[in-house]
Each structure stands twice: as structure tokens, then as C-alpha cells.
Amino acid sequence: MNITVMPALHRKTPRPPDSDLGFGTYFTDHMFLMDFSRDKGWHHARIEPYGPLSLDPAAQVLHYNQEVFEGTKAYLQPDGGIVLFRPDKNIERMNTSAVRLAMPTIEPDDFLEAIKAIVLIDKDWMPISEGTSLYIRPTFISTEASLLVKPSDTYLFYIILSPVGSYYKEGMNPTRIYATDEYVRATRGGAGAVKTSGNYAPTLVAAGEAMNRGYTQVLWLDSAEQKYIEEVGTSNIFFLIEDELVTPPLGGTILPGVTRDSVIQIAKHWKLKIVERPITIDEVIHGTQNAHLKEAFAAGTAAVISPVGTIGYRGKDYTVSDGQIGALSQKLFDEITGIQYGRIEDPFGWRIKIA
């Protein structure tokens, strides 16, 4: 792929100290862009200074939400190198999401080349402190100016970067999550398995209500019976019940997380009992009362592993693992981040070195 580079003449903003990063607040100097049209296909790959996008007010993305995105990270290694973590899985998921929304796909090698190119041109933004990384946000939107309800004839693919610290202010400390039976996130036959902005805006009311009650995230239940657990607001969910690690099965309403898959593969590698099966909120609540539920944790790119210390449901709080970090949660966090940051061996071949 021929990528035209227009370097920024000056740094967009001063690079913040790692201690001030937070998540998704600062952005690097450049962005990658590429256009699609029905007659030309993908063309005009370029890297430009970071700046506003120009869209027609009738651009279909603004009206009909033909939009998908991804989230992955680049990690600094002990030798000063830079690696990506399982980017092939994010590329595969974004193309799957695009197909569900009647959008064209992107050739995986070109996609990966674009990620490498933008990371390398802005590698000076890579934070160096423990637990920090360079977050990569590929986004794919429809741009045709038309109010007809149909697939767009033109699209824009772009990638921006953000140096980040911890997603949750709690860090690895156990979080409080709230199971709602008033709102639902997705329904069978819908687009719950697609990483699209349309799945996020409707969750903000429930998330706001949960935060007002002192919780960090929403624990979503199924739409049909509102009793089967599906996922957390930004992550997949796991429960250690006795000696069995349980996670809800993928069935079109749950986002197929890359970290979720990593946890499953690691658990199998460790010969743990891991099962994907339906699990009800009542089973989980009873598990906190009879001590069968040993641990619960969320798994996602942003926070990696986030232990759950409290589950709120119908006005009551239920404590998990005495409100402490469970041994398995900590072990999985150490294993995944150890692979990502190059502190331990990578038996799965998940690290892709780019510098």
C-alpha cells in the first residue's frame, strides 16, 4: 500500500506527563486516513497532521449510523521496542462488524500496515511508565451525502492514537457494578456483537444512573427474560464458581472481546475448567451468599482485567471475594500484561513487533 505522508510541522500539544494521562484525553500529532468509493475501491492512503474531519451535513453516518470502530494498543518493551497485541483479532472483528452494517471490508494486510505506519510516525508519544500504553482507535464511517436509507457509496477509514494510563480510577482495585433489569443493551438478531457507536449511546442513561448510585459500570442482562448475564458496559464478564471459570456464550448479543478470547486461551493453557454457558443473575447472587462464587472480573482491552468486588441488584449489594482482588484475577492480569509488555514469554505468538 502506498501511503502519502504529510508530517506535522509542530507538535499539536505538549506531551503530558505519564501521571496525567488518564484514558482517551490526549491525542498524538498525526492520523491515518483512507477513502473508499464504489468505483475506485480503497484509495488515497495518507498520514496527515491530526485535525478536524470535513463532513457534509447529510453524510449518512450522521443520520443512519453506518460506523464501526476498534480499540487496541501498542506497548513499549524492555529493550525499547514496540509491539502490538493480537491486532489480527481486532482487524477480523472490525471487518465482521463492517459486513453486519453493509460496509465494505478492508484487506487485513493493508489494515495492519496502516496501524504500523501511524504508530511508528508518532512513536515519540509512547508513554514509558508502568501500566501505560499507546491506544489505537481505528474508525470507519459512511460519508455519502444522502438522506436515502441505503448503504453509502463512499466511506472514510481513519486511525487516531492516544497515550493512555489506567481506564478505571480504581486501577486493579475491585469495582462496583450494577445489574439493571430496566434497560437492555442488545437483542437477538440485532447488532449487539458489532463494535459500533449505535450500541453505546443508548447505554449512557443506565451508566449514568449506575454511577449516581456509586457503581462503576452496568452489568447487562438479556433482553428476552432479563435474567441471563451478558456483559459489562465496556468489557466481557467472567465468574469463578467453585473451581470452574464461567463466561456467557457468544450468541449475537455479546461483543466477542479480544481479551475475553485471551483469557479463555490462557485458562485452557493452564488446564483450568473453563466453560461458556448461560448464567443467570440469580445464580451469581446465590453464589455470593453460599460462597460458591469465588471471584468475578471483567475483561477488555482498556482495563485488561478488572476485578469485581460488589454487584448491586434490585436495591441490594452483594460482595464478591470479600471485596478483594481474587488470586485468579491477579494471575490473569499479570500473565496478559506480562505478555503485552514483554516481561514474560509469549507462548501464543500474540506479540507483533513493529519497532
C-alpha positions in Angstrom: 0.0 0.0 0.0 1.3 3.4 -1.0 0.9 5.8 2.0 1.5 9.5 1.4 2.9 11.2 4.5 2.4 14.9 5.3 4.3 15.4 8.6 3.2 17.9 11.2 5.5 20.9 11.4 4.9 21.4 15.1 3.7 19.3 18.0 -0.1 19.6 18.3 0.0 19.9 22.1 2.8 19.5 24.7 3.2 15.8 25.6 1.7 15.4 29.1 3.5 13.6 31.9 2.5 9.9 32.2 0.9 10.6 35.6 -1.6 12.9 33.9 -2.7 10.6 31.1 -6.0 9.1 32.2 -7.8 7.5 29.3 -8.5 8.9 25.9 -7.9 12.6 26.8 -4.7 13.3 24.7 -4.1 12.6 21.1 -0.9 12.4 19.0 0.3 14.6 16.2 -0.9 12.6 13.2 -3.8 10.5 11.9 -4.1 7.9 9.1 -6.9 8.3 6.6 -8.1 6.3 3.5 -11.1 6.7 1.3 -13.4 4.3 -0.4 -15.8 4.7 -3.3 -17.7 2.1 -5.3 -15.9 2.9 -8.5 -12.3 3.2 -7.1 -12.4 0.9 -4.1 -10.0 1.8 -1.3 -7.6 4.6 -2.3 -5.7 7.7 -1.2 -4.0 6.2 1.9 -2.3 9.1 3.8 -0.9 10.3 7.1 -1.7 13.9 7.9 -1.4 16.2 10.9 -4.2 15.4 13.4 -7.2 17.7 12.9 -10.9 18.0 12.3 -12.7 15.9 9.7 -14.8 17.6 7.0 -18.2 16.0 6.5 -21.2 17.0 4.6 -24.2 17.7 6.9 -26.0 15.0 5.0 -23.2 12.4 5.5 -25.0 9.1 6.1 -23.0 8.3 9.2 -24.7 11.3 10.9 -28.2 10.0 10.2 -28.1 6.2 9.9 -25.0 5.2 11.9 -23.0 3.3 9.4 -20.0 3.3 11.6 -17.7 0.7 13.2 -14.6 1.1 15.3 -11.9 -0.8 17.2 -9.6 -0.4 20.1 -6.2 -2.0 20.5 -2.9 -0.9 22.0 0.9 -0.6 21.3 3.2 -1.5 24.2 6.8 -0.4 25.0 9.1 -3.3 25.5 12.1 -3.7 27.9 14.5 -3.3 25.1 12.9 -0.1 23.8 11.0 -1.9 21.0 7.2 -1.5 20.3 4.8 -4.4 19.9 1.1 -4.8 19.1 -1.1 -7.3 20.9 -3.2 -9.6 18.7 -4.0 -6.9 16.1 -5.3 -9.6 13.7 -8.2 -10.2 16.1 -9.2 -6.6 16.0 -8.9 -6.4 12.3 -11.0 -9.5 11.9 -13.7 -8.2 14.3 -13.8 -4.8 12.5 -14.3 -6.5 9.1 -17.0 -8.7 10.6 -18.7 -5.6 12.1 -18.5 -3.8 8.7 -20.2 -6.7 7.0 -23.1 -6.6 9.5 -23.6 -2.9 8.7 -23.4 -3.3 4.9 -20.0 -1.7 4.7 -17.0 -2.8 2.6 -14.2 -4.7 4.3 -10.5 -3.7 4.4 -7.8 -6.0 3.3 -6.2 -7.2 6.6 -2.6 -6.7 5.4 -3.4 -3.1 4.5 -5.1 -2.5 7.8 -2.1 -3.8 9.7 0.2 -1.7 7.6 -1.8 1.4 8.4 -1.6 0.7 12.1 2.1 0.1 12.0 2.7 3.3 9.9 0.8 5.6 12.2 2.3 4.2 15.4 5.8 4.5 14.0 5.4 8.1 12.9 4.1 9.0 16.4 6.2 6.7 18.5 7.6 9.6 20.4 4.2 9.8 22.1 4.6 6.3 23.6 4.4 6.6 27.4 7.1 4.8 29.4 5.6 4.3 32.9 4.3 1.1 34.3 0.7 0.4 33.1 0.7 2.9 30.3 0.4 2.3 26.5 -0.5 3.9 23.2 -4.2 3.3 22.5 -5.1 2.8 18.8 -8.6 3.8 17.6 -9.4 2.7 14.0 -12.7 4.1 12.9 -14.7 3.5 9.7 -17.6 5.8 8.7 -20.0 6.3 5.8 -19.6 9.7 4.1 -22.0 9.9 1.2 -24.3 13.0 1.3 -27.7 11.3 1.0 -30.8 11.0 3.1 -31.9 7.8 1.4 -31.9 4.8 3.8 -29.3 2.7 2.0 -25.7 1.7 2.2 -23.4 4.6 1.5 -21.4 4.7 -1.7 -18.4 6.4 -0.1 -16.5 5.8 3.2 -13.6 7.1 5.3 -11.3 4.9 7.3 -9.1 6.6 9.8 -6.9 5.8 12.8 -6.0 8.1 15.7 -3.7 7.4 18.7 -3.9 8.3 22.3 -1.3 7.8 25.1 -3.2 6.3 28.0 -2.9 5.2 31.6 -5.5 3.2 33.6 -9.0 3.1 32.3 -10.6 3.0 35.8 -9.5 5.3 38.5 -9.6 2.3 40.8 -6.9 0.6 38.8 -6.7 -3.0 39.8 -8.8 -2.4 42.9 -12.2 -4.2 42.8 -15.0 -2.3 41.1 -18.7 -2.0 41.9 -21.1 -3.0 39.1 -24.8 -2.6 38.9 -27.1 -5.2 37.2 -30.1 -3.4 35.6 -33.3 -5.0 34.7 -34.8 -1.8 33.5 -32.7 -1.2 30.4 -31.2 -3.7 27.8 -28.1 -3.3 25.7 -28.9 -5.7 22.8 -31.4 -8.2 21.5 -31.1 -11.4 19.5 -31.0 -10.7 15.7 -29.7 -7.1 16.4 -26.2 -5.7 16.3 -25.0 -6.4 19.8 -21.9 -8.3 18.6 -20.9 -5.3 16.4 -18.5 -2.6 17.7 -20.5 0.4 16.6 -21.3 3.7 18.2 -25.0 2.9 18.0 -24.6 0.3 20.7 -23.0 2.8 23.1 -25.3 5.9 23.2 -28.4 4.0 24.4 -26.3 2.7 27.4 -25.3 6.1 28.7 -28.5 6.7 30.7 -28.2 3.4 32.5 -24.4 4.0 33.1 -25.2 7.5 34.5 -27.8 6.1 36.8 -25.4 3.4 38.0 -22.6 6.0 38.7 -25.1 8.2 40.6 -25.7 5.2 42.8 -22.0 4.7 43.4 -21.2 2.0 40.9 -18.5 1.9 38.1 -20.3 0.1 35.3 -23.6 -1.6 34.3 -23.9 -5.4 34.2 -26.2 -6.1 31.3 -28.9 -8.8 31.3 -30.6 -10.4 28.3 -33.5 -8.6 26.6 -35.9 -11.5 26.5 -36.1 -12.6 30.1 -33.8 -10.1 31.8 -32.2 -12.8 33.9 -29.2 -14.1 31.9 -26.0 -12.1 32.3 -24.4 -10.9 29.1 -21.6 -8.4 29.5 -20.4 -5.3 31.5 -20.5 -1.8 29.9 -17.1 -1.9 28.4 -16.0 -5.5 28.9 -16.9 -9.1 28.9 -17.6 -10.8 32.3 -16.2 -14.0 34.0 -17.2 -15.8 37.2 -15.1 -18.3 39.1 -17.8 -20.7 40.6 -16.1 -23.3 42.8 -13.3 -24.4 40.5 -15.0 -23.6 37.2 -14.4 -20.4 35.2 -17.7 -19.4 33.6 -18.4 -16.7 31.0 -21.6 -16.1 28.9 -21.6 -17.6 25.4 -21.4 -15.5 22.3 -24.7 -15.6 20.5 -25.0 -12.3 18.6 -25.8 -10.1 21.6 -22.3 -10.0 23.2 -19.2 -8.4 21.8 -16.6 -11.0 21.1 -13.7 -9.4 23.1 -10.1 -10.0 22.2 -9.2 -10.0 25.9 -12.1 -12.4 26.5 -10.6 -14.8 24.0 -7.1 -14.3 25.5 -8.5 -15.3 29.0 -10.1 -18.4 27.6 -7.0 -19.5 25.8 -4.8 -18.9 28.8 -7.2 -20.7 31.1 -7.2 -23.7 28.8 -3.3 -23.5 28.6 -3.3 -23.6 32.4 -5.7 -26.7 32.4 -8.4 -24.7 34.2 -12.0 -25.7 33.9 -13.4 -23.0 31.5 -16.9 -23.1 30.2 -19.1 -20.8 28.1 -22.6 -21.2 29.2 -25.7 -19.2 30.1 -25.6 -17.9 33.7 -28.4 -16.1 35.5 -28.1 -13.1 37.8 -29.9 -15.3 40.4 -27.1 -17.9 40.2 -24.5 -15.2 40.7 -26.3 -13.6 43.6 -26.8 -17.0 45.3 -23.2 -17.7 44.7 -22.2 -14.7 46.8 -24.4 -15.9 49.6 -23.4 -19.6 49.7 -19.7 -18.9 48.9 -19.8 -20.8 45.7 -18.8 -17.7 43.7 -15.1 -17.2 44.4 -14.3 -14.4 42.0 -15.8 -12.2 39.3 -13.9 -10.0 36.9 -14.4 -8.0 33.7 -12.0 -8.4 30.7 -11.4 -5.9 28.0 -8.7 -4.0 26.0 -9.0 -0.8 28.1 -8.6 -2.2 31.6 -7.4 -5.8 30.8 -8.7 -7.4 33.9 -11.0 -5.5 36.3 -11.9 -7.5 39.5 -15.5 -7.1 40.7 -15.9 -6.5 44.4 -19.6 -5.7 44.6 -22.6 -6.5 42.5 -25.7 -4.3 43.0 -29.1 -5.7 42.1 -32.6 -4.6 43.0 -31.5 -2.3 45.7 -29.1 -4.6 47.4 -25.3 -5.0 47.3 -23.6 -8.4 47.2 -20.0 -8.8 48.0 -17.6 -10.9 45.8 -14.3 -12.3 47.1 -14.7 -10.3 50.4 -14.3 -7.2 48.2 -10.7 -8.1 47.5 -8.7 -8.9 44.4 -9.0 -12.7 43.7 -6.0 -14.8 43.1 -7.0 -15.8 39.6 -7.9 -12.3 38.6 -4.4 -11.1 39.7 -2.7 -14.1 38.0 -4.5 -13.4 34.7 -3.8 -9.7 34.8 -0.1 -10.5 35.4 0.0 -13.0 32.6 -1.7 -10.9 30.0 0.2 -7.7 30.8 3.4 -9.6 31.2 3.0 -10.8 27.6 2.0 -7.3 26.4 4.9 -5.5 28.0 7.4 -8.2 27.2 8.2 -9.2 30.8 7.5 -12.9 30.2 7.5 -15.3 27.3 4.7 -15.3 24.8 3.7 -18.9 24.2 0.8 -18.0 22.0 2.7 -15.7 19.5 0.4 -12.8 20.3 3.1 -10.1 20.3 3.7 -8.4 16.9 6.9 -6.4 17.0 6.9 -3.3 14.8 9.9 -1.4 16.1 
